[in-house]
Amino acid sequence: MRTFDAAVIGAGIHGLTAAYHLHRLGCRDIVIFEQFTIGNDRGSSHGDYCKLKNMTVLENTRVDAFEIHDDRIEFRTSRGAFESGKCIITAGPWTGKLLSVPRCPLVPARHVTAGASDDPDVECPPGAAAIDDLLQFLRAQLAVPVEHCIHAETCFYTNTPTEDYVIDVHPNDRRVAIGAGFSGHGFKLAPVTGRILAELVMHGRSTVEEFNNHRGMFSLNVNPPR
Ligand SMILES: Cc1cc2nc3c(=O)[nH]c(=O)nc-3n(C[C@H](O)[C@H](O)[C@H](O)COP(=O)(O)OP(=O)(O)OC[C@H]3O[C@@H](n4cnc5c(N)ncnc54)[C@H](O)[C@@H]3O)c2cc1C
């Protein structure tokens, strides 16, 4: 079984920035598991935004489960078993399929959905009615003529009840960190979020004082009212 120093589950923007910061903090043998390909259009990030050096990137490799042991974290994947010393989970709308945290439900939702929960494993391209609605809206709002839609993709939100992010360590083990529930506003802070996640698994604490001062807000279990 191949062993790594650290593993990242999910190569969206948060997984990639976390992997970058793991490397910056001195972690050298890093694997990134991605169930599709980097830049895929199934999660929230979409697009090809990063080139990775000095890391093992396993595309088309889905992590089905992980187990935390005293001396290692073991992964069962679609390409066999792997293990690592530390782990960062940045699985976007799939996070709830890897871990279940009753007090902080992570609800995946397509952008057109209001309030319901969607399954990110069920592919659902934008329908003609939704595209039509959007075209009508654009025609009413923009001065330039809007003729037709040339491309449409489904983008997933992963919402928490308060819409605050989850940036925390696993309730049972500090070698595993979770970045999820970005509630439609995570992209812009991804570089600092990746840094915090990497610092949590590498050093047990973050150097980002704004995070330390409001850590309760980002907790997996506590979801305080605003
Ligand atoms: C319509 C829309 C508009 C937005 N606008 C903004 C904005 O204006 N500003 C802003 O800051 N943010 C915005 N966001 C939010 C931002 O895009 C997300 O917060 C961010 O992209 C989330 O990235 P992520 O890496 O956490 O998740 P994702 O991009 O979903 O990446 C998760 C990755 O993990 C992989 N994965 C999942 N499970 C497994 C597994 N078991 N094994 C292996 N791989 C796995 C997935 O395939 C995926 O590639 C918007 C989002 C949407 C949908």
The ligand as a MOL file (V3000), in Angstrom:
LIG
                    3D

  0  0  0     0  0            999 V3000
M  V30 BEGIN CTAB
M  V30 COUNTS 53 58 0 0 0
M  V30 BEGIN ATOM
M  V30 1 C -23.0800 29.8590 -9.0070 0
M  V30 2 C -21.9830 30.0840 -7.9980 0
M  V30 3 C -21.4740 31.3670 -7.8410 0
M  V30 4 C -20.4530 31.5970 -6.9060 0
M  V30 5 N -19.9630 32.8740 -6.7640 0
M  V30 6 C -18.9570 33.1090 -5.9010 0
M  V30 7 C -18.4400 34.4370 -5.7570 0
M  V30 8 O -18.8950 35.3840 -6.4190 0
M  V30 9 N -17.4270 34.6160 -4.8780 0
M  V30 10 C -16.9050 33.6050 -4.1360 0
M  V30 11 O -15.9790 33.8310 -3.3540 0
M  V30 12 N -17.3870 32.3430 -4.2430 0
M  V30 13 C -18.4040 32.0740 -5.1030 0
M  V30 14 N -18.9110 30.8130 -5.2050 0
M  V30 15 C -18.4340 29.7680 -4.2870 0
M  V30 16 C -17.1530 29.1000 -4.7220 0
M  V30 17 O -17.2280 28.7790 -6.1040 0
M  V30 18 C -16.9980 27.8330 -3.8530 0
M  V30 19 O -16.9570 28.2180 -2.4820 0
M  V30 20 C -15.7040 27.0990 -4.1500 0
M  V30 21 O -15.5440 26.8920 -5.5310 0
M  V30 22 C -15.7370 25.7530 -3.4390 0
M  V30 23 O -14.5710 25.0530 -3.7630 0
M  V30 24 P -14.2340 23.6550 -3.0920 0
M  V30 25 O -12.8460 23.3350 -3.4870 0
M  V30 26 O -14.5620 23.7040 -1.6380 0
M  V30 27 O -15.3000 22.6410 -3.7270 0
M  V30 28 P -15.4020 22.0190 -5.2160 0
M  V30 29 O -14.9740 23.0030 -6.2360 0
M  V30 30 O -16.7570 21.4400 -5.3310 0
M  V30 31 O -14.3130 20.8710 -5.1980 0
M  V30 32 C -14.4970 19.6510 -4.5300 0
M  V30 33 C -13.7830 18.6000 -5.3310 0
M  V30 34 O -13.7370 17.4130 -4.5700 0
M  V30 35 C -13.9100 16.3060 -5.4340 0
M  V30 36 N -14.3970 15.1980 -4.6140 0
M  V30 37 C -15.5240 15.1860 -3.8720 0
M  V30 38 N -15.6600 14.0150 -3.2060 0
M  V30 39 C -14.5810 13.2800 -3.5390 0
M  V30 40 C -14.1490 11.9720 -3.1560 0
M  V30 41 N -14.8580 11.2080 -2.3120 0
M  V30 42 N -12.9880 11.5000 -3.6950 0
M  V30 43 C -12.2530 12.2650 -4.5380 0
M  V30 44 N -12.6260 13.5160 -4.9320 0
M  V30 45 C -13.7550 14.0200 -4.4250 0
M  V30 46 C -14.9340 16.8190 -6.4350 0
M  V30 47 O -14.9460 16.0700 -7.6220 0
M  V30 48 C -14.4890 18.2550 -6.6450 0
M  V30 49 O -13.5880 18.3920 -7.7210 0
M  V30 50 C -19.9340 30.5350 -6.1220 0
M  V30 51 C -20.4250 29.2380 -6.2990 0
M  V30 52 C -21.4580 29.0130 -7.2230 0
M  V30 53 C -21.9800 27.6150 -7.3840 0
M  V30 END ATOM
M  V30 BEGIN BOND
M  V30 1 1 1 2
M  V30 2 1 2 3
M  V30 3 2 2 52
M  V30 4 2 3 4
M  V30 5 1 4 5
M  V30 6 1 4 50
M  V30 7 2 5 6
M  V30 8 1 6 7
M  V30 9 1 6 13
M  V30 10 2 7 8
M  V30 11 1 7 9
M  V30 12 1 9 10
M  V30 13 2 10 11
M  V30 14 1 10 12
M  V30 15 2 12 13
M  V30 16 1 13 14
M  V30 17 1 14 15
M  V30 18 1 14 50
M  V30 19 1 15 16
M  V30 20 1 16 17
M  V30 21 1 16 18
M  V30 22 1 18 19
M  V30 23 1 18 20
M  V30 24 1 20 21
M  V30 25 1 20 22
M  V30 26 1 22 23
M  V30 27 1 23 24
M  V30 28 2 24 25
M  V30 29 1 24 26
M  V30 30 1 24 27
M  V30 31 1 27 28
M  V30 32 2 28 29
M  V30 33 1 28 30
M  V30 34 1 28 31
M  V30 35 1 31 32
M  V30 36 1 32 33
M  V30 37 1 33 34
M  V30 38 1 33 48
M  V30 39 1 34 35
M  V30 40 1 35 36
M  V30 41 1 35 46
M  V30 42 1 36 37
M  V30 43 1 36 45
M  V30 44 2 37 38
M  V30 45 1 38 39
M  V30 46 1 39 40
M  V30 47 2 39 45
M  V30 48 1 40 41
M  V30 49 2 40 42
M  V30 50 1 42 43
M  V30 51 2 43 44
M  V30 52 1 44 45
M  V30 53 1 46 47
M  V30 54 1 46 48
M  V30 55 1 48 49
M  V30 56 2 50 51
M  V30 57 1 51 52
M  V30 58 1 52 53
M  V30 END BOND
M  V30 END CTAB
M  END
